[in-house]
Amino acid sequence: MAGGVGLPDRVDNLDRRRGPQDLRVACAELPEESRITSLVIATSPRTPSATIGHSMKKEIVLVSWPVPTSVYHFTRVEHLPTIVDQGLLCDKQAQSDGVLAIEVGHQDIKAARRTRVVPVGPGGVVADYVPFYFAPQSPMLYSISKGNVPTYSDGTGRLVFLVSSVERLAEHGLQIVISDRNARNLVTKFACLGDPALDGDFVDWELMRAQYWGDYVDGRERRMAECLVHGAVPWSAFETVGARSKTVLDEVRAIVGWDQRAPQVVMRPRWYF
């Protein structure tokens, strides 16, 4: 298992084949700058805990979380060469570096995310984080598919999904914050991995498994719960790239190549509206 800052190279007896009832997050007593990265997911019942680093600070059983916890980010296929080379950058860094060739999001929402403070973990504002959803079919994707973004009218056909998991992101030593709904909202709650608040219905997993959100209380906003990764996500942290059509799939394969270390490239039209 790859470690982040201050992490050892392996954790003894780590077993990710267990079901959600065995999902554990262990927070080690590590220096402040690496505490968020000191998270391991899932231990066997034969092992009371999976300990990283020094003495265990706390252990939380997240009984409701799926294992693995897949997360999804969509972007235009034209952005892939930069992502392969530099990783997926947070909005603030991407704007600064000028690597966003095509903006697909609501500009007013993105502006709000540049001032919305994240009160936990590394802090900063939402735009300091790379956002992931917990389901591919999101209200934002639906809005794009219906032409409801004033500054973007090219639909979803050339959007690709970059897929990882909370477990894989943690293994890469990345700093992760979870929001219970759209992270730009003033009523949104935030929690770091290892916070007991994450257990229960902090993320509504039944809602994430549903195709649509209209029958749920606050369904639209809650469907946009986010896995926020501070700074950037390296290319090696992605497991899958999904495309809607064979045409775009072939473009992705031409960019990514056939390196065995590259993410799996798949066609997933059911992820789209």
LINCORCOR-V696838 format. One record per pair of residues at least 4 apart in sequence whose C-alpha atoms are under 7 Angstrom apart, sorted by the first residue. I is the first residue (numbers start at 1). GAP is how many residues later the second one is. Records with the same first field share a line. If there is no record, write none. Layout:
I->GAP / GAP
//
This chain:
1->8 / 9 / 170
2->7 / 169 / 170
3->4 / 5 / 6 / 168 / 169 / 170
4->33 / 168 / 169
5->29 / 168
6->28
7->31 / 45 / 46
8->45
11->39 / 40 / 41
13->34
14->29 / 30 / 36
15->27 / 28 / 29
16->26 / 27
18->4 / 24 / 26
19->4 / 48
20->43 / 44 / 45 / 46 / 47
21->42
22->20 / 21 / 41
23->18 / 19 / 20 / 38 / 39 / 40
24->17 / 18 / 19 / 35 / 36 / 37 / 38
25->14 / 15 / 16 / 17 / 34 / 35 / 36 / 169
26->13 / 14 / 24 / 25 / 32 / 33 / 34 / 168
27->11 / 12 / 29 / 30 / 31 / 32 / 167
28->10 / 23 / 24 / 25 / 26 / 27 / 28 / 29
29->25 / 26 / 27 / 28
30->4 / 5 / 23 / 24
31->4
34->4
36->139 / 140
37->133 / 136 / 137 / 138
38->14
39->131
41->126
43->4 / 6 / 7
51->5
60->134 / 136
62->137
63->136
64->135 / 136
65->4
68->97 / 99
69->96 / 97 / 98
70->64 / 93 / 94 / 95 / 96
71->61 / 62 / 63 / 64 / 92 / 93 / 94 / 95
72->60 / 61 / 62 / 63 / 64 / 89 / 90 / 91 / 92
73->58 / 59 / 60 / 88 / 89 / 90
74->85 / 86 / 87 / 88
75->4 / 84 / 85 / 86
76->82 / 83 / 84
77->81 / 82 / 83 / 175
79->4 / 21 / 22
80->4
81->4 / 174
82->4
83->4 / 5 / 152
84->151
87->145 / 146 / 147 / 148
88->144 / 145 / 146
89->4 / 5 / 41 / 142 / 143 / 144
90->4 / 37 / 38 / 39 / 40 / 141 / 142
91->4 / 36 / 37 / 39
92->4 / 35 / 36
93->4
94->4 / 5 / 6
95->4 / 5
104->48
105->44
106->4 / 43
107->4
108->4
109->4
110->4
112->4 / 72
113->12 / 13 / 14 / 71
114->11 / 12 / 13
115->10
116->9 / 10 / 68
117->7 / 8 / 9
118->5 / 6 / 7 / 8
119->4
120->70 / 71 / 72
121->56 / 71
124->4
126->57
128->102 / 103
129->99 / 100 / 101 / 102
130->98 / 99 / 100 / 101 / 102
131->95 / 96 / 97 / 98
132->94 / 95 / 96
133->91 / 92 / 93 / 94
134->74 / 92
135->73
136->135
137->4 / 134 / 135
138->4 / 85 / 86
139->4 / 81
140->4
141->4
142->4 / 131
143->4 / 5 / 6
144->4 / 5 / 11 / 12
145->10 / 11 / 128
147->6 / 8
149->4
157->87
158->90
160->81 / 82 / 83
161->80 / 81 / 82
162->76 / 78 / 79 / 80
163->75 / 76 / 77 / 78
164->4 / 73 / 74 / 75 / 76
165->4
166->4
167->4
168->4 / 69
169->4 / 5 / 68
170->4
172->65
174->55
175->54 / 55
176->16 / 17 / 51 / 52 / 53 / 54
177->13 / 14 / 15 / 16 / 50 / 51 / 52
178->12 / 13 / 14 / 48 / 49 / 50
179->4 / 9 / 10 / 11 / 12 / 46 / 47 / 48
180->8 / 9 / 10 / 22 / 23 / 42 / 45 / 46
181->7 / 40 / 41 / 42 / 43 / 44 / 45
182->6 / 39 / 40 / 42 / 43 / 44
183->5 / 43
191->4 / 6 / 7
197->5
198->4
203->22
204->4
205->4
206->4
207->6 / 16
208->15
213->6 / 7 / 10
214->5 / 6
218->4
219->4
220->4
233->4
238->25
239->24 / 25
240->23 / 24 / 25
241->22 / 23 / 24 / 25
242->23 / 24 / 25 / 26
243->5 / 6 / 23 / 24 / 25 / 26
244->23 / 24 / 25
245->4 / 22 / 24
246->4 / 21
247->4
248->4
249->4 / 17 / 18
250->4
251->4
252->4
253->4 / 12
256->6
//
